[in-house]
Amino acid sequence: MEISKNIPFLDLIAPHLELESELTDVFRKALHTAGFVGGFMVEEFEQAFASFCAVGHAIAVSSGTDALRFAIMASGVQPGEVVLTVPNTFIATTEAISQAGAMPEFIDIDERTCNLSVEKLQRYLQEQCDQDKSGKTISKRFGRPVTAIVPVHLYGQMADMDAILELAGQYGLLVIEDACQAHGAEYFSKKHNRWMKAGSMGRAAAFSFYPGKNLGACGEGGAVTTNDPVVAAHVRLLRDHGQVKKYYHDVEGYNGRLDAIQAGLLCAKLPHLSAWNTKRRALAAEYAHLFATCGFVTIPYEPSWSRSVYHLYVIRVAERDELMDHLMAAAIGTALHYPIPLHLQNAYSHFGYHRGDFPITEQVAAEILSLPMYPQLTAMQQARVAEEILSFFPASHPGRWKGIDISPVHVKSHA
Ligand SMILES: Cc1ncc(COP(=O)(O)O)c(C=O)c1O
């Protein structure tokens, strides 16, 4: 049998075939009970996911975008208020903020982690905001109260939550985690003197179960996690047309429930998530080893307080587009997360941002390349990905490779 040379960016078939009988049992259970919306499969998953995230409540909803919108609304952000986040994320983060009636305002990222820069957040709060008579933080740009921060745990690595929560406390802001890429990621909190899970540190958090996520449904799905029973109750209302019981509507809500079949599938997959995350971490360590002698590849930076779950393995290289073409020619799939920062998207042209407003995000966007990263990636496949990348550089930089007159374009991993 000929072995396929094609290495996909993502393999969504193999992990499902491994669990085929458990997953098809879920369909059978739903067919036999007609339990399609709500019911025991959703409740079972909510309990299991709350326990996985070490939180009091998990509320299953229909997508990560809904989860974030509901988390923002239920945490108390009011229409017209300003919510701070990064321009280096998927547009769902800012869609959720806008659709909750608030206005997103951007803070640039940290060059090493690619997550929210605490230093820039502090500078923004000191220099770009005023305090009104009642002590509220007011954005000078919008002339409106700033009430929340949405740190995004991008690529599977948590933002620096102790520092963010500290600043949020000083300025009276809520923190709502966008944990859509970070199922199982951990942060060592000096304040609590222990490792804490993504989704357990803010007022509330949002997860996505889009199929390619570390924990993915076979369709759309999401969840809000929180330790606050009032927030949890409000999210339950929002996801189900504002109903307290059938046809009794306390507020206008949404059709934002998770299908029971998706909940059942997620329940069947959840016991495997920790092992899958461990495999991803091992693959990340191996990539780091394979690129150790290459001065042209900047590997992801993991601070000592972080245990990333490597939803994505994102390197940085100067000749990104050329390398991407080179890998495509070698039948190796790659992707960009994300090529156009949000402040430069047409959708946000009305905010009047310009190129140069968030220089680190812009630089990162030009250099990032996401490599194949999934638990089923074999050692041979990974070695071939690295080999193709390493073979790209000697030709582009003759004489500046493997210890011969190396003057790297990047500082390796900034460690
Ligand atoms: C950072 C981030 N936030 C929010 C979302 C939205 O999740 P969903 O696609 O499930 O609506 C995603 C999904 O990719 C994401 O990556």
PDBQT file of the ligand as one rigid body, heavy atoms in Angstrom, charges set to zero:
ROOT
HETATM    1  C1  LIG A 501     -10.971  33.015  19.856  1.00  0.00    +0.000 C 
HETATM    2  C2  LIG A 501     -12.338  32.581  19.397  1.00  0.00    +0.000 A 
HETATM    3  N1  LIG A 501     -13.415  33.175  19.924  1.00  0.00    +0.000 NA
HETATM    4  C3  LIG A 501     -14.664  32.816  19.556  1.00  0.00    +0.000 A 
HETATM    5  C4  LIG A 501     -14.875  31.820  18.618  1.00  0.00    +0.000 A 
HETATM    6  C5  LIG A 501     -16.286  31.504  18.194  1.00  0.00    +0.000 C 
HETATM    7  O1  LIG A 501     -16.633  30.168  18.336  1.00  0.00    +0.000 OA
HETATM    8  P1  LIG A 501     -17.744  29.503  17.370  1.00  0.00    +0.000 P 
HETATM    9  O2  LIG A 501     -17.129  29.336  16.027  1.00  0.00    +0.000 OA
HETATM   10  O3  LIG A 501     -18.052  28.204  18.030  1.00  0.00    +0.000 OA
HETATM   11  O4  LIG A 501     -18.911  30.414  17.349  1.00  0.00    +0.000 OA
HETATM   12  C6  LIG A 501     -13.785  31.173  18.057  1.00  0.00    +0.000 A 
HETATM   13  C7  LIG A 501     -13.985  30.099  17.059  1.00  0.00    +0.000 C 
HETATM   14  O5  LIG A 501     -13.161  29.787  16.271  1.00  0.00    +0.000 OA
HETATM   15  C8  LIG A 501     -12.477  31.563  18.447  1.00  0.00    +0.000 A 
HETATM   16  O6  LIG A 501     -11.398  30.981  17.916  1.00  0.00    +0.000 OA
ENDROOT
TORSDOF 0
